[in-house]
Amino acid sequence: MLPLNDPQLLKQQIFVNGQWRDADSKDTLAIDNPATASKICDIASAGLSDTQLAITSAHQALQSWRNTTASYRAEILKRWHDLILENINDLAAILSAEQGKPLAEAKGEIRYGASYLEWFAEEAKRLYGDVIPSKQGSQRLLTIKQPIGVVAAITPWNFPNAMITRKVAPALAAGCTMIVKPAEATPLSALALAELAQRAGLPNGVLSVIVGSDAIAIGKALTDSPTVTKLSFTGSTKVGKLLIKQCADTVKKVSMELGGNAPFIVFDDADIDQAVQGAIASKFRNAGQTCVCANRFLIHQDVYQEFTDKFVAAAQKLILGNGADTGVTLGPLINADAVKDVHTMVCDAAKKGASRRLGGQPSSLGTNFYPPTILTNISANMRVFNEEIFGPVAPIIAFETEQQALQLANATQAGLAAYLYTQNYARIWRFSEDLECGMVGINEGIISSEVAPFGGVKQSGNGREGSKYGLDDYTEIKYLCMGGI
Ligand code: ADP
């Protein structure tokens, strides 16, 4: 890992009730660098009693935190935001080392992650209620919004920083307290964030970060607890469904950001160079390991050849390597299993008739690397068409009519993002309205922003993160009926 200016940001313990602690069991967990396959460090591996302590302290802290003013909470969130940006180089070094993404991308994620803290610090002050005209002259009707309580967050390894702040910021801004369980592959960024939160003056117990090798046991303790009133999860659809079931017994509110299978649709009237630029950004960001990555390229037959040739030429310019090295634009995948999964999908497509226009064989750089890969002659029975690829593989399929493109785009149970390239404004409206997804990029390949609502429909989940709607997931509406007036 690149040397840190502030080595105190590399934490090796869990953070519970404002204290840095070893696990009660003294168990540890090794954190590896996916680019070099070497160990970065060992960290404490939490178990049931540690999780229980985090829940109890979050509940205690809630009693005072929920009664603080929005401006008080906003001040702490703003200070935390500023500290993150002051330490961006160290945070990016930690993130790139544990996750693999190139340093420039890691810095982008940290700026993006911090933006949620600033945004929700401001939004906290606008948590308005309503006064409702009553049917009775003697009554006055009101609503107030209140924090939902103790929230648990379970987060994935693809955005070790931003997936944390996207949940913590609205929760804390609304007056909730939170226990974060980051992915066991990438907890160092979450722990570094907790260190900075403490420096920003966050009271003990308002935020705890626990991580352990037994995610199932920690998840069960969090979902079984009646004290935890909400779960916010980002991760695979399979685990999300399981967690929804686990939350049923205590009737928890859930927010789910699950897998995607985004279509990237290019019509014959599109600006092809702009589409290629968007395709590279959308497909190869984080080596294809994002839930909004373009997963299926649907290209009108009249521009299929031009788009494919230009896309291959642009993808050839990507530089695969260790994200800490200068000039590298495509890092490793998270681990060797991920490479195996991606390659198995490519082989399935090849066996069913796909052509490898670029890449398609494991890289000689190491077990965790997979090169940019572009496949043509794709059909709807291939795994790359039906499943989330989560790697740098772009399958291209040609279409003839708008109706056919829409049918292909919607032929999935996932409904997170979609991308649409055309200059025809009537088609933009028509198509955007008919796409079964939560977000549409129109002549744009990168759509995430703290000011906009992020989330999906169908089996991609529920709830929205960011934007003016983001606080809703962490609040309850209480109705007050005043009589005798
Ligand atoms: P991915 O396939 O991207 O690793 P997962 O859904 O497996 O996505 O993991 C996302 C997060 O969910 C991680 O923090 C992981 O530790 C956690 N997790 C995985 N399985 C479970 C489970 N059964 N219960 C609770 N958390 C889980």
Residues whose N, C-alpha, C, O or C-beta is under 5 A from the ligand:
A	BS01	ADP	I154 T155 P156 K181 P182 A183 E184 A215 I216 G219 T234 G235 S236 V239
